[in-house]
């Protein structure tokens, strides 16, 4: 069974402020559902979203690391070419 959380509950679960969660919900940066005038969050969906965020940030870091390593290699090659 899906567990639905309120804005306050999801803020507590994620250890974030309610205002931060509210802003993220308005901007579409966190998976949410609007029921009437209130935001609702599915715990299972939030858990999956957190895992995706973790892997996404890891890939971004690895991509930046590769780019920096490539630039360093290019700089070294240019140094030897001079």
N, C-alpha and C positions, 0 to 999 in steps of 0.2 A: 504494500500500500504506500502511495506517495505521501510524504509528510510535507505539508505546507507551512511555511514560516512567515511571520509578519516582518515588517521592516525592523522593529526592535529586536526580534528574535534572531534575525540573520545578522544584524550588527553585533549582537552578543556572541553568536556562533563564530563569526569571522574576526572578532575582537577589534572591531572598527567602530567609529562613531556613526550614529544614525544619519547625521547630515552627510557624511561621506558616502554612505550607501545610497541615500536618497539622490545625491548628485550623480552617482554612477548609474542608477536606474534611469534617471531622466535622460542621460546622455547615451543610453543603450550600451553601456560598458559592462553590464552584469546581466545575466539572464533573469528576467523577471516577467511577471504577469500582472496586469492591472485588473482588479476586480472592483468595479464601481470606481470609487475615488481612492482606493487603497492598493498599495503594492503588495504582491504575494510572491514568495519564492519557494520553489521545490527544492528540498534539501538534496535529493539525489542529483538534480541538474546542477546545483551549485557545486557539489563535490566533484562532478565530472569537469566542470568549468575550471575549478582550481587546478586539477591535474593538467588540463590543457594549457593553462597559463604557465605552469611550472615548466613544461616541455617547450613551450614557445619561447620563454625567456632563455632557456638553456641553448636552444638553436640560435637565437639572436646573438648570444655571447660567443658561441662557437664560430658563427659567421664573421663577427667582428674580429675575432682572434685570427682567423684565416686571412682576412683582408690586411690586418696589421702585419702579419708574417709575410704576406706577398709584397707589401710596400717595402718592408725591410730588405727583402731579397732584391727587389728592383733597385733600391738605393745602393746596395752593395755591388750589384752588377754595373750600375752607372759609375760608381767610384772606380772600379777596375777598368772600365772603358776609357776613362780620362787618362 
